[in-house]
């Protein structure tokens, strides 16, 4: 997880300065709307990190397990290229060939982390899992170099065994669940000074004092999956497929700073004037010293295939998982360490 966050920071900081000193609000809206479109098929894929255990079915109670998963899903760079291009980011300006190749080949990384548990059912052959992951913006993490990361992941699932494994015959299960995910990161001091937003509310302008760049996303996802696993003593290989649907998702971003209106601190009356100038739902959010653009992403399916293997050492299992997103062409991966009885 630490290495993943460092990669994101390096990629973003290599793009300094992102904005020119003057831009229009319409351009800003267009840039971040491109981001919402690109992220639409990545959000359901990213949210399924966690609860992907090697065993297709862990057995009835008293079988249970607890563990932690750290994962990453990539949004293909083509989906983000228009947004980053509008913000002044050019891959040719990145000197590190490894980072450049990662962006071009795999895409922009989206992190996921979760604490999770699973318990076997009673009577019928099923098990139930739950996961939660969070990072607080109040955490002082030295290697984040001023980046403010806010993250929440909450989900649960249930799986039913269809076939009991024996020798070369796999254990097969089907299941379903849900996940809510929220993520946001602010990058202060990377825009190269004050930024002026022109052509706003009838020719007025806003000046933002050394603003922080913000990206944010949230989604609610319903997930279905099928899985087969083989218990080979020290190893448990597994394969599966899943379909995730996001009936609700939002993504966006913008600038956060103190706001001046025509050269002076903006007043509530002037905020009201800006709001009245724009049609419903299109006015910039000027509360709390920020200009954010947020848009609902189209409801999207994410179809995936996954596979991996766990190393079984008594009650400890170490899981490696790889995933492929057919909807976006993106890849994902996760590591899981758990205690399982």
SESE-701980 format. One record per residue (C-alpha): x, y, z. Coordinates in Angstrom, 2 decimals, padded with zeros to 5 digits. Layout:
N
[[X, Y, Z]],
...
% end
This chain:
341
[[000.00, 000.00, 000.00]],
[[002.85, 002.39, 000.88]],
[[004.56, 001.75, -002.45]],
[[001.27, 002.29, -004.30]],
[[000.65, 005.69, -002.66]],
[[004.22, 006.75, -003.43]],
[[003.73, 005.84, -007.11]],
[[000.56, 007.97, -007.27]],
[[002.32, 010.91, -005.61]],
[[005.33, 010.71, -007.94]],
[[003.13, 010.54, -011.04]],
[[001.10, 013.56, -009.98]],
[[004.02, 015.69, -008.80]],
[[005.93, 015.12, -012.03]],
[[003.19, 017.10, -013.78]],
[[003.96, 020.45, -012.04]],
[[002.61, 022.94, -012.95]],
[[-000.74, 021.41, -013.86]],
[[-002.82, 024.48, -014.67]],
[[-001.91, 027.57, -016.59]],
[[-002.31, 030.73, -014.55]],
[[-005.68, 031.54, -016.19]],
[[-008.47, 029.19, -017.21]],
[[-012.22, 029.35, -017.72]],
[[-014.74, 027.63, -015.50]],
[[-016.23, 025.87, -018.54]],
[[-012.81, 024.39, -019.37]],
[[-012.46, 023.18, -015.80]],
[[-015.90, 021.54, -015.92]],
[[-015.05, 019.86, -019.23]],
[[-011.74, 018.52, -017.90]],
[[-013.26, 016.91, -014.81]],
[[-016.32, 015.58, -016.65]],
[[-013.88, 013.63, -018.82]],
[[-012.51, 012.14, -015.58]],
[[-016.01, 011.05, -014.47]],
[[-016.59, 009.29, -017.79]],
[[-013.23, 007.53, -017.63]],
[[-013.69, 006.33, -014.08]],
[[-017.22, 004.93, -014.61]],
[[-016.14, 001.37, -015.42]],
[[-013.20, 001.41, -012.98]],
[[-015.17, 002.18, -009.80]],
[[-017.16, -001.11, -009.74]],
[[-013.95, -003.02, -010.50]],
[[-011.95, -001.29, -007.77]],
[[-014.68, -001.79, -005.17]],
[[-014.54, -005.61, -005.36]],
[[-011.13, -005.67, -003.66]],
[[-011.44, -007.68, -000.45]],
[[-013.28, -010.91, 000.41]],
[[-011.70, -012.68, -002.58]],
[[-010.41, -015.63, -000.57]],
[[-008.85, -018.67, -002.21]],
[[-011.35, -021.14, -000.72]],
[[-014.59, -021.08, -002.71]],
[[-016.28, -022.12, 000.55]],
[[-014.70, -022.17, 004.03]],
[[-017.13, -024.67, 005.60]],
[[-019.89, -024.38, 008.20]],
[[-019.34, -022.81, 011.62]],
[[-017.00, -023.05, 013.60]],
[[-014.99, -022.30, 010.43]],
[[-014.11, -018.60, 010.27]],
[[-011.28, -016.26, 009.30]],
[[-010.01, -012.69, 009.71]],
[[-007.44, -010.86, 007.62]],
[[-006.37, -007.81, 005.65]],
[[-006.27, -007.13, 001.91]],
[[-004.32, -004.46, 000.02]],
[[-005.07, -004.11, -003.67]],
[[-004.84, -001.92, -006.73]],
[[-007.02, -001.49, -009.82]],
[[-005.84, 000.37, -012.91]],
[[-007.93, 002.76, -014.99]],
[[-006.57, 002.63, -018.56]],
[[-004.72, 005.84, -019.33]],
[[-006.79, 006.44, -022.46]],
[[-009.81, 006.99, -020.20]],
[[-007.95, 009.69, -018.25]],
[[-005.89, 011.23, -021.05]],
[[-008.39, 013.98, -021.94]],
[[-008.64, 015.10, -018.32]],
[[-004.89, 015.14, -017.70]],
[[-004.30, 016.80, -021.06]],
[[-006.72, 019.59, -020.15]],
[[-004.86, 020.02, -016.87]],
[[-001.53, 020.34, -018.65]],
[[-000.18, 016.86, -017.90]],
[[001.98, 015.45, -020.70]],
[[003.51, 011.97, -020.49]],
[[006.49, 013.28, -022.45]],
[[007.37, 015.45, -019.42]],
[[007.82, 012.39, -017.20]],
[[011.51, 011.55, -017.03]],
[[011.14, 008.22, -015.20]],
[[010.60, 005.56, -017.93]],
[[009.17, 003.02, -015.45]],
[[006.37, 005.38, -014.36]],
[[005.70, 006.42, -017.95]],
[[005.49, 002.78, -019.07]],
[[003.15, 001.99, -016.16]],
[[000.77, 004.79, -017.13]],
[[000.79, 003.87, -020.82]],
[[000.61, 000.11, -020.25]],
[[-001.49, -000.39, -017.11]],
[[-003.03, 003.04, -016.47]],
[[-003.66, 005.22, -013.43]],
[[-003.63, 003.25, -010.15]],
[[-006.60, 003.31, -007.76]],
[[-005.80, 001.86, -004.31]],
[[-007.98, -000.31, -002.07]],
[[-007.42, -001.62, 001.46]],
[[-009.73, -003.61, 003.73]],
[[-009.92, -005.46, 007.01]],
[[-012.17, -008.46, 006.50]],
[[-013.74, -011.47, 008.12]],
[[-015.70, -014.51, 007.03]],
[[-017.73, -017.04, 009.01]],
[[-019.32, -020.32, 007.94]],
[[-023.08, -020.68, 007.85]],
[[-025.26, -022.84, 010.07]],
[[-026.93, -025.92, 008.63]],
[[-026.87, -024.98, 004.96]],
[[-023.53, -024.86, 003.06]],
[[-022.92, -021.11, 002.91]],
[[-020.58, -018.53, 004.39]],
[[-020.87, -014.79, 005.06]],
[[-018.16, -012.14, 004.75]],
[[-017.76, -008.49, 005.71]],
[[-015.05, -005.91, 004.95]],
[[-014.16, -002.38, 005.98]],
[[-011.27, -000.18, 004.98]],
[[-010.47, 003.43, 005.78]],
[[-007.72, 006.03, 005.76]],
[[-008.35, 009.29, 007.61]],
[[-007.27, 012.69, 006.21]],
[[-006.18, 013.53, 009.78]],
[[-003.49, 010.84, 009.71]],
[[000.04, 012.25, 009.59]],
[[001.80, 009.88, 007.20]],
[[005.38, 011.11, 006.58]],
[[005.96, 009.49, 003.19]],
[[002.80, 011.12, 001.73]],
[[004.64, 014.48, 001.51]],
[[001.59, 016.62, 002.26]],
[[-000.92, 014.61, 000.23]],
[[-004.27, 014.36, 002.05]],
[[-005.94, 010.98, 001.41]],
[[-009.47, 010.15, 002.56]],
[[-010.78, 006.63, 001.93]],
[[-013.69, 004.44, 003.05]],
[[-014.72, 000.96, 001.90]],
[[-017.60, -001.02, 003.45]],
[[-019.09, -004.23, 002.07]],
[[-020.50, -007.70, 002.70]],
[[-021.28, -010.86, 000.75]],
[[-022.75, -014.35, 001.05]],
[[-021.62, -017.46, -000.88]],
[[-023.42, -020.77, -001.39]],
[[-021.54, -024.00, -002.16]],
[[-022.81, -025.81, -005.26]],
[[-020.22, -028.59, -005.47]],
[[-018.10, -030.20, -002.76]],
[[-014.48, -030.65, -003.78]],
[[-012.69, -033.99, -003.74]],
[[-009.26, -034.80, -005.21]],
[[-009.24, -033.16, -008.69]],
[[-012.89, -032.09, -008.39]],
[[-013.04, -028.41, -007.32]],
[[-015.23, -026.82, -004.71]],
[[-017.63, -024.50, -006.54]],
[[-019.67, -021.65, -005.07]],
[[-021.79, -018.73, -006.23]],
[[-022.47, -015.57, -004.28]],
[[-023.51, -011.97, -004.17]],
[[-022.84, -008.87, -002.13]],
[[-022.60, -005.09, -002.01]],
[[-019.93, -002.45, -001.45]],
[[-019.91, 001.28, -000.72]],
[[-016.67, 003.06, -001.52]],
[[-015.52, 006.66, -001.12]],
[[-012.11, 008.06, -001.99]],
[[-010.50, 011.49, -002.25]],
[[-007.01, 012.90, -002.41]],
[[-005.86, 016.53, -002.20]],
[[-002.48, 017.67, -003.51]],
[[-001.54, 021.07, -002.05]],
[[001.10, 023.34, -003.55]],
[[001.44, 021.62, -006.93]],
[[-000.32, 024.12, -009.20]],
[[002.45, 026.68, -009.42]],
[[000.85, 029.61, -007.58]],
[[-002.45, 031.48, -007.71]],
[[-005.03, 030.44, -010.31]],
[[-007.56, 032.74, -011.94]],
[[-010.93, 031.44, -013.13]],
[[-012.28, 033.78, -015.84]],
[[-015.58, 034.18, -017.69]],
[[-017.50, 033.42, -014.53]],
[[-020.96, 034.88, -013.83]],
[[-021.16, 037.54, -016.49]],
[[-017.47, 038.38, -016.86]],
[[-016.42, 038.35, -013.21]],
[[-013.34, 036.40, -012.16]],
[[-012.28, 034.34, -009.19]],
[[-008.73, 034.07, -007.89]],
[[-007.68, 031.00, -005.88]],
[[-004.61, 031.39, -003.68]],
[[-002.15, 028.55, -004.33]],
[[-004.96, 025.98, -004.52]],
[[-004.77, 022.27, -003.87]],
[[-005.83, 019.90, -006.65]],
[[-008.56, 017.43, -005.66]],
[[-009.83, 014.18, -007.18]],
[[-012.73, 012.33, -005.55]],
[[-015.06, 009.42, -006.22]],
[[-017.82, 007.43, -004.49]],
[[-019.96, 004.52, -005.55]],
[[-022.41, 001.85, -004.40]],
[[-021.91, -001.50, -006.13]],
[[-023.90, -004.74, -006.29]],
[[-021.70, -007.74, -007.08]],
[[-022.29, -011.32, -008.30]],
[[-019.55, -013.94, -008.59]],
[[-018.80, -017.63, -009.13]],
[[-015.63, -019.37, -007.98]],
[[-013.89, -022.75, -008.11]],
[[-010.98, -023.79, -005.88]],
[[-008.79, -026.86, -005.38]],
[[-007.36, -027.73, -001.96]],
[[-003.86, -029.11, -002.62]],
[[-002.64, -029.08, 000.99]],
[[000.02, -026.33, 000.99]],
[[-001.54, -024.56, -002.01]],
[[-005.09, -023.60, -002.93]],
[[-005.36, -022.38, -006.54]],
[[-008.64, -020.77, -007.58]],
[[-010.37, -019.16, -010.56]],
[[-013.62, -017.30, -010.98]],
[[-015.73, -014.69, -012.73]],
[[-017.82, -011.81, -011.48]],
[[-020.18, -009.06, -012.57]],
[[-020.48, -005.77, -010.69]],
[[-023.15, -003.15, -011.27]],
[[-022.96, 000.42, -009.96]],
[[-026.48, 001.90, -009.86]],
[[-025.02, 004.96, -008.14]],
[[-021.62, 006.54, -008.67]],
[[-020.10, 010.02, -008.65]],
[[-016.63, 011.24, -009.49]],
[[-015.04, 014.60, -009.96]],
[[-012.49, 017.02, -008.66]],
[[-011.49, 020.62, -008.54]],
[[-009.52, 023.23, -006.63]],
[[-009.45, 024.03, -002.91]],
[[-008.18, 027.34, -001.54]],
[[-009.24, 030.74, -000.29]],
[[-011.39, 032.46, -002.95]],
[[-011.27, 036.08, -004.08]],
[[-013.96, 037.68, -006.23]],
[[-012.73, 040.50, -008.49]],
[[-009.73, 041.01, -006.20]],
[[-011.35, 040.79, -002.74]],
[[-012.49, 038.01, -000.41]],
[[-015.74, 036.62, -001.74]],
[[-018.89, 037.39, 000.23]],
[[-022.03, 035.31, 000.66]],
[[-023.92, 037.83, -001.46]],
[[-021.47, 037.30, -004.30]],
[[-021.68, 033.52, -003.89]],
[[-025.47, 033.84, -004.21]],
[[-025.02, 035.96, -007.33]],
[[-022.82, 033.31, -008.95]],
[[-025.35, 030.60, -008.05]],
[[-028.21, 032.64, -009.55]],
[[-026.27, 033.19, -012.78]],
[[-025.90, 029.49, -013.58]],
[[-028.75, 027.06, -014.40]],
[[-029.78, 024.63, -011.68]],
[[-027.01, 022.21, -010.80]],
[[-024.33, 023.94, -012.92]],
[[-023.04, 026.60, -010.51]],
[[-019.58, 026.08, -009.00]],
[[-019.45, 025.01, -005.37]],
[[-017.89, 028.01, -003.63]],
[[-018.53, 026.91, -000.06]],
[[-015.65, 026.15, 002.31]],
[[-013.11, 027.83, 000.02]],
[[-013.20, 025.48, -002.94]],
[[-014.37, 025.05, -006.52]],
[[-015.33, 021.44, -007.11]],
[[-016.88, 019.75, -010.10]],
[[-018.84, 016.56, -009.39]],
[[-021.01, 014.61, -011.78]],
[[-022.95, 011.36, -011.62]],
[[-021.25, 008.75, -013.73]],
[[-023.39, 006.56, -015.98]],
[[-024.63, 003.34, -014.39]],
[[-022.09, 000.74, -015.48]],
[[-021.42, -002.97, -015.43]],
[[-017.94, -004.30, -014.80]],
[[-017.35, -007.92, -015.91]],
[[-014.20, -009.51, -014.56]],
[[-012.22, -012.73, -014.50]],
[[-009.94, -013.52, -011.60]],
[[-007.56, -016.15, -010.40]],
[[-004.84, -016.75, -007.87]],
[[-003.33, -019.06, -005.30]],
[[-002.89, -019.14, -001.55]],
[[000.00, -020.55, 000.47]],
[[-001.41, -022.44, 003.46]],
[[000.76, -022.59, 006.59]],
[[-001.30, -024.16, 009.39]],
[[-003.91, -021.51, 010.27]],
[[-002.20, -018.74, 008.27]],
[[-002.98, -018.18, 004.59]],
[[-001.24, -015.81, 002.20]],
[[-003.27, -015.05, -000.93]],
[[-002.18, -013.59, -004.28]],
[[-004.94, -012.53, -006.70]],
[[-005.00, -011.11, -010.25]],
[[-008.09, -009.66, -011.96]],
[[-009.00, -008.49, -015.47]],
[[-011.77, -005.99, -016.21]],
[[-013.45, -006.78, -019.55]],
[[-015.41, -003.50, -019.50]],
[[-012.37, -001.21, -019.43]],
[[-009.50, -003.52, -020.35]],
[[-007.89, -002.71, -016.99]],
[[-006.00, -004.99, -014.63]],
[[-006.05, -005.36, -010.86]],
[[-004.18, -007.26, -008.18]],
[[-004.34, -007.79, -004.43]],
[[-002.51, -009.46, -001.56]],
[[-004.32, -010.98, 001.43]],
[[-002.97, -012.24, 004.73]],
[[-005.42, -013.96, 007.08]],
[[-005.90, -016.32, 009.98]],
[[-008.39, -019.01, 008.94]],
[[-009.77, -021.96, 010.86]],
% end
